[in-house]
Amino acid sequence: MDKIRAAVVGTGAFGRNHARVISQLPDVELRALVDTDLSRAQNISEEYGGKPCTNLDAIVGEIDAAVISTPTITHEAIATTLLNSGLDLLVEKPIADSSAAGERLSRLARDNGRILQVGHLERFNPAVIALERALTVPLFFEVHRLSVFTPRSLDIDVVLDLMIHDLEIVLSFTRHLPQEVRAAGISVLSPKVDIANVRLAFASGCVANLTASRVSTEQVRKLRLFQPGEYVSVDYRRQDATRLAVDNGAIRFSPLPVEPAEPLFLELQAFFSSVRSRSAPKVDGLAASNALRVAEAILDKIKEHSELVASTVQRSR
């Protein structure tokens, strides 16, 4: 097979990053950049190559695979058009604006024999890859993902903006959907939920506690996993993983072997490898839809909690 001909659909900040990395892959040609704002696509084209254009019709028949990095609400329509045109896709997370839409895309990709990978970037974090190799029987997760407030992604709740990364990781490690979901969250600086705390309980007895906030004074990205005989701590930002275990009655700390790399490079490399080999992607449409389904259940629970909070605030006035 010759070089894979690729396009990036959506040339915002993250679309630019996709274009940058694709331009560095030796077996991939960045053929096109699609955006309703032609000038934005032209700017990226000047830097990384690819023909700038404003509609999908211009790329059908000209490329083999595409990355969709547009607003979530547009994912289903764009992906449906491109899957029906015979293209393999990497769709940014969340896969769609509902789990039902995500499941429709997953079925469409399967029926058309197309690769559909979803951009859950943290699965390609070298520290998470190291943790996955060390996984035995997960019993307890403690996860914190905190960000300093910025006016980015304020059209969606923090669960879909940040926590969904960790939800997908927990589901991939437990290999099951939770039996019980408890959640609380509040809006602080935006109309949407800005901070959320979640407890997931699984049939195996495993429990996951997750906190996500975009109103923190510091950046924190940490996952702690407890399994028989050991505890493993992962720092996503530092790409660091440390194991604590008891050895002959003594507590031992030891680093897990981590090979530093840019997660986006690994993600795109894996996607185009799947395109070339026709092998299943690491994060397919079903896995992404399951993460979104749990996120929806969490938001339902948060809505119940928010109504209670609103009632409490009203009574205090």
N, C-alpha and C positions, 0 to 999 in steps of 0.2 A: 504493500500500500504506500502511495506517495504521501507527502505531507497532508495532514488533516487540515481542511479549510475551515476556519472558525470565524464566528462573528460575536460581538458583544452587543446586546440589546439593552440600552439604558447606559448613558455615559456620565452618570453622576460621580460622586467621590469613589464609590466602590467599583463602579463600572470602569473607571480610570485604572484602578488597581488591577482589575482583571486584564485589561488591555496591556498593562505594563508586564505582567507575568507571562501572558500568552506570547508576547513578542520575544520573550527570552527562551521559549521552548523550542528546541532544535527540530522537532518533528511536527510542528504545528505552524501554519501560516495564518496570521491575523488578516482575514480577507475584508471584513466589513465592520463598521460601527454604526449602529442605528439609534437615533434619538429624534424626538419631535423638535428638539432645538438643534438645528443643523450646525450652528456656530460652535456649540459645545462638542459635537462629534468631530468637527473639523479641527478644533484645538488638540484633541487627543490624537487624531490621525496624523497631525504634523509631528507629534512626538513619538508615536509608536507604530505608525503605519495603519493600513486598513482604509477602505473606501468609506467616507462618511455618507450617510443617506438618512432619509426621514421615514421610510415605511418598510414593512416586512417584505412586500412584494419584490423589492430590489435585491433581496438576498436569497430567495427561494430558487433552488437550482444552481446556486453559485457556491454554496457552502455545505459542509457535512455535519457541523455541530455548532451549537450556539450557547452562550451564557446569557441568562435573563437576569438583569440587575435593575429592574424597574420597580415602581411602587407595588406593594403587595397586592393591592386590589386589582392590578392589571395582569397578574401572573397567569391566572387560568386562561384568559382569552388569548394571550400571546402564546403560551405554551401549547394550547390546543391547536392553534393555527400551524405552529412549527412542527409539532408531532405529526399532524395530518399531512404535512409536506415532506415527511420522511427524515426529519432531523433528529439527532441525539441532543439532549439538553442537560445543562446544569442550571437549575433554578435557585436563586438565592432564597434563604430562609426568611420567614416561614414559607412553605411551599405554596400556599394560597391564603385567601382570607377566611377560609373555613376548612375544617377537616374533611367535610363532604366534598368540597372542591378538590382538595388534595387527593382524595381517594379516586375521584373521577380521572384526574390526570394520571394517577398510577395505573389504573385499568387501561386507559388509552395508550400509554406507553407500552404496556404488556401486549395489548392486542395488535399494535403496530410493529412490534419487535424492535422498539427503540430503547436506547439507554436514557434513563431519567435519574439523574443524581441531584441531590438537594444540598445547598451550601451551608451545612452545619459545620462551620469552620473548625470549632474546637476539637472535633473528632480527629483532626489532622495535626493538632498540637503535639509536638514530640513528647511532652510530659504525659499526655493522655495516652499516647501510643505505648509508652513505657508502662503505665499503670495497667493498660489492657493486657499486656504480656504477663503481668504479675497477678492478675485476677484469679481468685479461686472460688470462694463462696461469699459473695457480698452480703453482709449482715446489717450494716448501718452506713448511711451517707450523711455528711454534714457539708453543705455547700453555701458559699457566700460569693455573691457577685455584686459589687458596689461600684458606682460610678459617680464622678462629679457631675453636677447638673449642667447640661448644655441644651440649647434650643433645637436639638436634633431628635427626630423620630417621636415628636410629641403627639403625633396623630395616632399612636398605638400605646397600649399599656405596657408597663415594664415587664410583664410576664411574657409578652410576645416579642418585645425588644431585646431583653437580656436573658431572662430566666429560661427561655426555650432552648438555649444552648445546653444548659445543664439537664433539663428534662430529657432531651434526646440521649445524652450520655448515660444518665441513670437507667433509662429504658433499655438501652443497648446492652448495658452490663447485667441487668436483672432478667432481660429477655421476656418480660411480661408487662402488661398494663397493671396499674395499681388497683387493689380492691377497694381502697378507701382514700378519699381526698379531703383534707382539711386545709382551709386557707383564710387568710385575713390580709387586707391591704387598704391603703388610703391614697387619696390624691393630696399632694402637698403644694407643688409649684406649677402644676398643669391640670387641665380638666380630666386627664386620664390617671390611672393608678400609677403612682410613682414609687411606692415601696410595697413589697409583698413578702409574706412568710407562708410557707407551705409545708405540710406534712403528708407524705405519701406512704401508705402501708400496702405491702404486697402479700400474696398468699403464702409465700415462702417464709414469712416472718421478718423479711427485710424491711427496714424503715428508712426513708430519706427525708431529711429536713433541709429545705432550701430557702434562702433569703436573697432577694434581689432588690436593689435600690438604685435610683439615679439621682438621689439628693444627698449623697455622701460628701464628706470633705476629703476623701481619699479614694484611690483606685484599689480595689481588692478583687482578686479572681482566684479563689481557693476552693479545692475539693478535698475532703478527708474521707477516706474509706476504711471501714473496720471490717475485718474478716477473720476467720479462725487463726489465732496465734499471732496476728500482726495488725498494724495500723499503717496506712500509707497516706502521706500528705502531698498534694499536688498544688503547685503555684503555677497557674496558667501563664501569668505575665512573665515570670522568670524562666519558664520552661524547666522547672525543677521538680523532682519527685524524691521523697525521702521515706524510707521504711523504718518502722520501729518494731522490733520483735524481741521475744525473750529467748535467750540462748544459754542453756545450762544454768538457769536461774539468774542470769544477768541481762539487763536491758541493753540492747544493741541498736544503735542508729546506723543506717547505711544508705547511701544514695542509690537510687535505681539508675541504671545506665540510660542516659538521654542523649540523643544526637540532635543538637540544635539545628533548626531549620525554620524557614518561613512557612507557617501553616497554609497560606494561600497557594504557595508554590506546590506544596505536597498535594493539596486538594485538586488543583488543576492538572497536575501530573497524573494523579490517579484517575481523574475523569477521562482524559484523553487516552490513557492506557485501556480503560474499559471500552471506549469507542473503538479502539484498534482491535482489541482481543474479543470483543462482544461478551465480556464477563460482567457479572453483576457489580454495580457500584457499592461502595462501602456504606453510603447513606442513600437508600433508594426512596421512592415516593411513598411506599407503605410506612417505612420507619419515620419519615418526616410527618406523615399524616397522623400517625399514632402520637407523636410528640405534640402535635397541634390539638389533637382530641383531648389530651390530658390538660393542656393549657386552657382549653375552653371550659373544662370541668372546674379548673381552678378559678377562672374568672366568674363562673356562676356562683361559686362559694364566696368569692370576694364581694360580689354584688349583695349577697345576703348580709355579709358583715358590714358593708357600707351603709345599708339601710338601718342597721342597728346603731352605727356610729352617728348617722344623721339624726336619728331620734334622740340619742343622748345629747348631742350638741343643741338641738332644739329645746330640750327640757332645761338645759343649763342657762338659757337666755332669760 
